Amino acid sequence: MIRISKRKISANILALIFLLYPQNAPALQLTQTVYTIPEDHLDIFFKEELHDRASYFSRERLGLGLGLFSGFSAWFSIDYIRKTFDNSEASIGDTSIKLWYYFGDFLSNTLHIGFLLEFNLPTGPNVYYNQKWAGLAAGRNELSPGIACGFDPAENIFLHFSLLYTFREGSDDNFYGGFHLDPTKSGTFTSLLGLNPFDEKAFLYKDRLRNDFFTLSAAVSGDKLYPFIPYAEAGASFRPAGVKLEDGDSIVPFTAVLGGRYFFSRRAYIGLFAGVSPFPSDYARAIYGIDASALLSD
C-alpha cells in the first residue's frame, strides 16, 4: 500500500489516491466492483469479445463514465454486434446506463460497499424474436438494482462480490408503464406509485416479474505482481422458484472467467480474459476478449 506523509492532504486528494488503487479498477467481466470515478474525471473504456456459439460472433463495447460528484458516478455504453469477420451480418447492440453510489468503508476499512442501478435500453435485436443474437443483445428494457462489495482479507489479496436483481421486460409489457407517478390520477395511490404487488397495473405485479432473474458473482484479484493484476471470477444467474418463462427467454446459468490486466499507470490498463459456460444455454459456450480503460482529468 502507498504510504502517505503526515502533512495534511485534502479530502479530494485522499479520495483520488484510494480510488486509483488497482483493486478498485472498473468492473470485471462478471462482477461489479467497488469503483468510483473521482469527481470531475472521465473514464473511457473499450471491450472486444469473441463468443463461441458453434459459429463465432463478436461484440464491441465502447463507453465512458463521469465522476459527477463525491461518491457518485455514471457510465454510458453502446454495443456493436456482428458475425465474426462478416460485417454483412451486423447490428447495433444494446445501450447501457449505469449509476453508482459509493456507500462507504466498514470493519476497519477492509469492507467496501456501493449501490448501483443499471438500465438496459433495447437498441439491439429483440431476443424474444431473434435467437441469433442471444447473449449479445436482449433488445428489451431491463432495470437492474444491485449491491457491490469489496473485501481485503490480507495484504495484496482482494475479494469482490456483487448481487443484482434484473427486471426484464416481457414480450407484451409496457415496461415503464407499470410506474404511476401522476398525483392527479387515482391509480397512482392504489398502485403505490407502481410498487403494489397486488395491483395488476403495477410494475411489481407478480405476472410482470416472470422474466426477472438474480445475478450473483464473485471474484478474487491481487496486486503482488503489480503492474500486472490477475483475477478469477465466477457468476451465476437464476430465476425465482416456480417461475414459468416466456418462449425465447433465457439466461446464462453459470460462467467462470480467468483474466489479467496490465496497468501502464494507476489511470490506464489493458487486459485479456477468457470464460467458459459449461452448462447448456442459448448463449456462448466460451468467450474470449480484450478490454482497456483510461482515466482522464481536466
BADRENTOR-983124 format. One line per 2 residues: number of its first residue (from 0); their letters; for each residue x, y, z of C-alpha. Coordinates in steps of 0.2 Angstrom, whole numbers, plus 5000, padded with zeros to 4 digits. Layout:
// residues N
NUM) a) X Y Z  ...
// end
This chain:
// residues 298
0) mi) 5000 5000 5000  5006 5018 4997
2) ri) 5012 5027 5012  5005 5044 5015
4) sk) 5015 5058 5023  5009 5065 5040
6) rk) 5006 5083 5032  4988 5087 5029
8) is) 4981 5081 5012  4964 5087 5006
10) an) 4949 5075 5006  4948 5076 4987
12) il) 4966 5071 4985  4964 5056 4998
14) al) 4949 5050 4988  4959 5051 4972
16) if) 4973 5041 4979  4961 5027 4986
18) ll) 4951 5026 4971  4965 5023 4959
20) yp) 4972 5008 4968  4972 4993 4956
22) qn) 4960 4983 4967  4947 4996 4963
24) ap) 4948 4996 4945  4932 4996 4934
26) al) 4920 4981 4934  4927 4964 4929
28) ql) 4918 4953 4916  4905 4946 4928
30) tq) 4907 4955 4944  4903 4973 4948
32) tv) 4917 4980 4958  4918 4994 4971
34) yt) 4924 5008 4959  4920 5026 4959
36) ip) 4926 5039 4946  4934 5054 4955
38) ed) 4924 5070 4954  4927 5079 4938
40) hl) 4936 5064 4930  4932 5055 4914
42) di) 4934 5036 4912  4935 5030 4894
44) ff) 4933 5011 4891  4933 4998 4877
46) ke) 4929 4979 4876  4930 4967 4862
48) el) 4923 4950 4865  4923 4934 4854
50) hd) 4908 4922 4858  4910 4904 4853
52) ra) 4892 4898 4849  4897 4884 4836
54) sy) 4900 4898 4824  4908 4914 4831
56) fs) 4900 4931 4835  4909 4947 4841
58) re) 4903 4961 4852  4912 4978 4854
60) rl) 4908 4989 4868  4913 5007 4869
62) gl) 4908 5018 4884  4913 5032 4895
64) gl) 4910 5036 4913  4909 5053 4923
66) gl) 4913 5057 4941  4898 5068 4944
68) fs) 4901 5072 4962  4909 5064 4978
70) gf) 4904 5046 4979  4893 5046 4963
72) sa) 4897 5040 4946  4888 5037 4930
74) wf) 4893 5026 4914  4886 5026 4897
76) si) 4890 5012 4884  4884 5006 4867
78) dy) 4887 4989 4859  4891 4984 4841
80) ir) 4887 4965 4837  4892 4955 4821
82) kt) 4895 4938 4815  4914 4937 4816
84) fd) 4923 4943 4801  4907 4946 4792
86) ns) 4901 4964 4793  4886 4960 4782
88) ea) 4878 4951 4797  4880 4965 4810
90) si) 4869 4976 4821  4869 4990 4834
92) gd) 4868 4981 4851  4860 4987 4867
94) ts) 4864 5003 4876  4868 5003 4894
96) ik) 4867 5017 4908  4874 5013 4925
98) lw) 4873 5024 4940  4884 5021 4955
100) yy) 4884 5027 4973  4899 5023 4985
102) fg) 4891 5020 5002  4907 5018 5012
104) df) 4920 5008 5022  4917 4996 5037
106) ls) 4927 4984 5048  4942 4995 5049
108) nt) 4942 4999 5031  4943 4981 5025
110) lh) 4925 4981 5018  4919 4992 5005
112) ig) 4901 4994 4999  4892 5003 4985
114) fl) 4875 5003 4976  4871 5003 4958
116) le) 4857 5004 4946  4859 4999 4928
118) fn) 4847 5002 4913  4847 4992 4898
120) lp) 4840 5001 4883  4833 4990 4869
122) tg) 4843 4997 4854  4848 4979 4849
124) pn) 4839 4964 4841  4825 4958 4852
126) vy) 4830 4941 4860  4811 4935 4860
128) yn) 4810 4935 4841  4828 4933 4836
130) qk) 4838 4920 4845  4853 4923 4833
132) wa) 4859 4937 4844  4855 4929 4861
134) gl) 4868 4933 4874  4874 4948 4863
136) aa) 4859 4958 4865  4842 4957 4874
138) gr) 4833 4970 4864  4822 4973 4879
140) ne) 4821 4985 4893  4830 4980 4909
142) ls) 4832 4988 4925  4845 4981 4937
144) pg) 4847 4987 4955  4861 4979 4965
146) ia) 4875 4980 4978  4894 4978 4976
148) cg) 4906 4974 4990  4925 4973 4991
150) fd) 4934 4964 5005  4953 4965 5009
152) pa) 4956 4949 5019  4975 4951 5018
154) en) 4989 4961 5010  4989 4960 4991
156) if) 4973 4950 4990  4956 4957 4986
158) lh) 4939 4949 4985  4924 4956 4976
160) fs) 4906 4952 4977  4890 4958 4968
162) ll) 4872 4954 4968  4859 4961 4955
164) yt) 4841 4959 4953  4836 4961 4934
166) fr) 4818 4967 4930  4817 4961 4911
168) eg) 4803 4967 4900  4791 4954 4894
170) sd) 4786 4952 4876  4769 4961 4879
172) dn) 4774 4973 4893  4773 4991 4893
174) fy) 4789 4991 4905  4790 5008 4912
176) gg) 4771 5010 4911  4770 5000 4927
178) fh) 4776 5015 4937  4762 5028 4941
180) ld) 4768 5045 4946  4754 5057 4941
182) pt) 4746 5063 4958  4730 5068 4949
184) ks) 4726 5050 4944  4718 5038 4957
186) gt) 4728 5024 4951  4744 5032 4957
188) ft) 4739 5029 4975  4731 5012 4973
190) sl) 4746 5006 4964  4758 5014 4977
192) lg) 4767 5023 4963  4768 5006 4954
194) ln) 4775 4996 4969  4760 4987 4974
196) pf) 4762 4968 4970  4743 4965 4971
198) de) 4739 4978 4958  4738 4971 4940
200) ka) 4744 4988 4933  4759 4990 4945
202) fl) 4777 4987 4940  4779 4975 4954
204) yk) 4763 4964 4950  4768 4946 4950
206) dr) 4764 4942 4932  4776 4956 4926
208) lr) 4790 4948 4935  4790 4931 4926
210) nd) 4806 4935 4916  4816 4943 4930
212) ff) 4832 4935 4937  4846 4937 4950
214) tl) 4864 4938 4946  4877 4933 4959
216) sa) 4895 4935 4955  4912 4934 4965
218) av) 4930 4937 4961  4947 4937 4968
220) sg) 4962 4948 4962  4979 4953 4969
222) dk) 4992 4966 4966  5008 4956 4971
224) ly) 5013 4956 4953  5008 4974 4950
226) pf) 5008 4982 4937  5000 4965 4932
228) ip) 4984 4961 4941  4977 4943 4938
230) ya) 4960 4939 4943  4947 4924 4943
232) ea) 4929 4925 4944  4913 4916 4943
234) ga) 4895 4921 4941  4878 4913 4941
236) sf) 4860 4919 4936  4845 4911 4942
238) rp) 4826 4913 4942  4815 4915 4957
240) ag) 4807 4897 4961  4792 4892 4951
242) vk) 4794 4905 4938  4787 4900 4920
244) le) 4797 4908 4907  4791 4916 4890
246) dg) 4797 4907 4874  4813 4914 4868
248) ds) 4819 4920 4886  4835 4913 4893
250) iv) 4849 4917 4905  4867 4911 4907
252) pf) 4866 4898 4922  4885 4899 4926
254) ta) 4901 4906 4919  4919 4906 4925
256) vl) 4932 4918 4919  4951 4920 4921
258) gg) 4960 4936 4916  4973 4949 4919
260) ry) 4976 4967 4917  4992 4977 4914
262) ff) 4992 4994 4922  5003 5006 4912
264) sr) 4999 5018 4927  4986 5020 4941
266) ra) 4975 5028 4927  4976 5016 4912
268) yi) 4976 4997 4909  4974 4984 4895
270) gl) 4968 4967 4899  4964 4949 4892
272) fa) 4951 4937 4898  4943 4920 4894
274) gv) 4927 4912 4900  4918 4896 4899
276) sp) 4899 4891 4902  4899 4873 4905
278) fp) 4880 4871 4907  4868 4871 4892
280) sd) 4860 4888 4887  4856 4898 4872
282) ya) 4872 4908 4875  4890 4906 4871
284) ra) 4900 4891 4877  4916 4901 4878
286) iy) 4920 4919 4877  4937 4927 4874
288) gi) 4941 4946 4875  4952 4961 4877
290) da) 4947 4976 4887  4955 4993 4891
292) sa) 4952 5009 4901  4959 5026 4904
294) ll) 4955 5039 4917  4956 5057 4911
296) sd) 4955 5073 4921  4953 5091 4917
// end
